[in-house]
Amino acid sequence: MLSPTLFLPYLLIALVVTAVAARRARTPSRKRWITIGLLAFFFAFAYIDDILGGIEHRWLCHKEAGFWVYKQAKLPPELYDANGKPRFMTNLEPNKKMLEPFMGFQKRDLAQFSKLPLIIDKYHVRVIDAKTGELLGENVDFARWPSTFLPTISHESATGCFAGQDELKMWHDWYKELLNLT
């Protein structure tokens, strides 16, 4: 991938090559087709990293991403109020400090898990039983960052595997199953 500082020279070379090729064509229709073809080629070349990276990202999401619960956590009664409602749950996620004596939350971010043709980061959350060391559940996600070739046209934030879905609900459902909440 070219750096953003090479974009203007790349654009200038693309336009010059297209103009020279169109001038050398002998007929007007050939000039038109050469111009259209070369501009399409240079445009596609500029986005090839987004296209190939998008394919790689979708493949990784399909093969490796998801939420899994291997075993439900067994939590002591003191973590629940008199009505049986868990005291450790907040609106978004469980209070990890309160659950620390019983389970560990390990988050591992692998920045630039894949660099070619697009930067893809891997996020891995594991929940471990503190007493036995047994893996209770895990979540794997991949974030695809925009092309560095055309930074002014590309979007600015990462796209995860669960974009467009209700990711917050997916996390809630995972925690509900993992922590045996009803």
Secondary structure, 3 states (H helix, E strand, C coil): CCCHHHHHHHHHHHHHHHHHHHHHCCCHHHHHHHHHHHHHHHHHHHHHHHHHHHHHHHHHHHHHCEEEECCCCCCCHHHECCCCCECCECCCCECHHHHCCCEEEEEEEEEEEECCCCCEEEEEEEEEECCCCCEEEEEEEEEECCCCCCCCCCCCCCEECCCCCCHHHHHHHHHHHHCCCC
